[in-house]
Amino acid sequence: MRKSHPVRRVVLATAATVSGIVLLLSMKPASDPAAASAAGSPPGSSAVNQESAQGGAGAPAAGTVMGDAAQTQYGAVQVRLTVSNGRITQAEAVQAPKGGRSDQITADAVPKLNQAAVAAQSAQIDTVSGATYTSTGYRQSLQSAIDKANAGGGGAAEGSGKGAGESGAAQASGTFTGSVAQTQYGPVQVRITVSAGKITAAEAVQAPKGGRSGQITADAVPKLNQAAVAAQSAQIDTVSGATYTSTGYQQSLQSALDQAGG
């Protein structure tokens, strides 16, 4: 029986040791600090906070921010947010579909959407069953409000003296013509006259015409003009029997107010 040579035993032992060291060095930790940090971001963190942390569009607004009105098949939806320390503390729909069945849907859906917006701290909220159009419009307006909050208010914070908030219609003086709003029966375009930050006159330079539309326009537009001056904002009621014209008027009026707000 042959004996193992001492030199061979040394070589084999050395090779085993080197292999073990190489194996240990080749192994990486299950996670590194950067990956752990990325994984630690909560999935539902505030859209306002995320933007602020990234230094993107500016510091989050503190106060009340109005989103753009989102038009749906059953009427406009517009969301107003209250923001404090970069967080949404309250959400409410200042416009929502109304009349007939829409009243019931709005009464059921809007409180749920308001609650979901505060809980999610973003526009990533679920559709309320049976209120698909209202939910979609709500998310659109909510996202608009969040975008404005991330931009430092975006001219929409109420009481800031800018934009078209309920506490002040405009900052500039002069005449401002809103964008053309297309409706099922024709375009609507509003022109406003502003003096010392107040709307002094509103008029529709375009409105549906011809046949029945001409009669509706003749009845609705003077009421809408008067309402715009009285409200000093685009938050005006729809004229009965003139839903499309009223909705288009509100859109174009908001556009004119945005221009006046600088």
Protein Blocks (a to p, Z undefined) as FASTA:
>chain_A
ZZddfklmmmmmmmmmmmmmmmmmmpccfbdfklmmmmmpcfkbcfklmmmmnopnopcd
eddddddddddfkbccddddddeehiafbdcdfbdceehjllmmmmmmmmmmmmmmmmno
pabdcddehilmmmmmmmmmmmmmmmmmmnonnopaghklpajbfkbfbfbecddddddd
ddfkbccddddddeehiafbdcdfbdceehjllmmmmmmmmmmmmmmmmnopabdcddeh
ilmmmmmmmmmmmmmmmmmnZZ
